[in-house]
Amino acid sequence: MKNFGYFVVILILGIVAVVLVITTRFACGAIDVIADEVNPQVLQAKYEEFKDMYATLEAKKANIAVQAGKLINMENMYTDIPRTEWDRSDINNYNLWQSEVDGTVMSYNLLASEYNAAMAKWNWRFCNIGTLPEGADVPLPREFAPYEYE
């Protein structure tokens, strides 16, 4: 009977040891992930990636405005004249420019959705004023709305 008591104690100690080892491994893994995510080099790289995406989105908005300006100029040239009576080369140019605008808008919306999805994955401190990297004076936007073109 005395041996049975030792067996139970050893079994309980073994179970406790296994639970501690498993718990410690999970805790260490979580600590490693957190350390990797808040590493200044990693944060700087992510900030630069967001900054590049932001610049690209702003450039695409400017390109859309320029491309849409061509369409508006063409429409103003033919005020009160139906498109069926436009010069054929102007119709072709207009259609080409329209497809360019549509493509740029689609590209903008795709990049904006990628930006928004990446921004939603983590609480990016560098998007809040007061915790910006040195040299940055404007926080990055938390979200870009899809571009809607009339």
N, C-alpha and C positions, 0 to 999 in steps of 0.2 A: 503494500500500500504506500510505503514511503517513496518508492521509486516512481509510482504513479504521480505523486505530488510534484516531484522534480520534473517529470515529463511535462506536466501542465504548465509549470513555471517557465520551463525552457521554451515550450510552444508559444506561450503568451509573449515572452521576450522576443522570440523570433518574429512573430507577427508585428509587434511594435517596431522592431528594427526595419522590417520591410516597408511598413507604412512611413517611417521616418525617411528612409532612403528615397522612396518614390516622391514624397512631399518635397524633400530637399532638391531633387532633380527638377521638378516642376518650378520651384521657386527660383532656382539658379537660371533656368531657361528664361523665365519671365524677366529676371533682372538683366540678363544678357540682351534680350530684345529691347527693353527700355533704354539700356545704355547705348545700344546701337542707334536707336531712333533719336535720342537727344544729344548725340555726339555733335559737337560744333561743326566738324567737317561735313557730316551728313546733312545737317540743317542748312549749312551754307550752299551745298550742292543743290538741295531741294529749292532753296530760295532762288538761286540762279535759274533753275529750270522754270519755276513759276514766272520769274521776271522775263525770261525769253518768250514764254507763251503769251504773257501780257503784251509784250512789244509786238509780237506777230499778230495778235488780235487787233491791236490798235492800227497796225499797218494795213490789215485787211479792211478795217472800217474805212480808212482813208482811200484805199483803192476802190471800194464800192462807191464812195461818194464821187470820185473822179469818173468812174465808169458810168454811173447814173447821170452825171452831168452831161456826158456825151449824148445819152438818150434824150435828155430834156432839151438840149440844144437842137437835136434833130427834129424833135416834136415841135419845137417853137418855129423852126424853119418852115414847117408845113402846117401851120395853124390853119384850121378850117378846110384842109384838104384831106380827103380820106386816104388811108394808106394804100389802097389799090391804085391810086393815081400818082404815088410817089415815083421818083426816078428809081429804076431797077437797082442800080448800084447803092443807092441810099437805103432801099429796103434790105438789101443783103448786108450792108454795114450795120443797120439797126438790129437785124436779127442776130448777127455775130456779137455785137456789143451786149445785147440782151442775154445771150447764152453765157458770155463772160461774166456778167453781173450775177446771173444765177449760180454759176460755178463758184464764184468767189463767196457768195452768201452761203452756199452749202459747205464750203471749206471752213468758213468762219464758224458756222454753227457746229460743225464736227469738233473743231479745236476748242470752242467754248464749252461743249459738253464734256470733253476730256479734262479741261481745266476745272470745271465745276465738280466732276467726280473725284479728281485727285484732291481738290481742296476740302471736300467733304470727308475724306478718309482720316483726317487727323486735325487736331486743333492747332493750326499753324499760328504760332505766336507772332511771327513776323508780319502778319496781316493786321495786327493791332498797333496803332500808333503808340509810341512809348517803348516798344521793345523791338524796334527796327534795327537791322544791322548797321554798323557804322557807315556813314556816308549816304544812307537812304533817308529821304525826307517824306516820302509819300507811301502810305501802306498800299499793298496790293489789294485789289478788290476781292471779296470773298466769292463773288459769283458774277458771271457774265450772262446777260439775257440773250436769248436767240435773236439774231438779226432778222427783222421783218422788213421786207422790201415790198413796196406797193406796185 
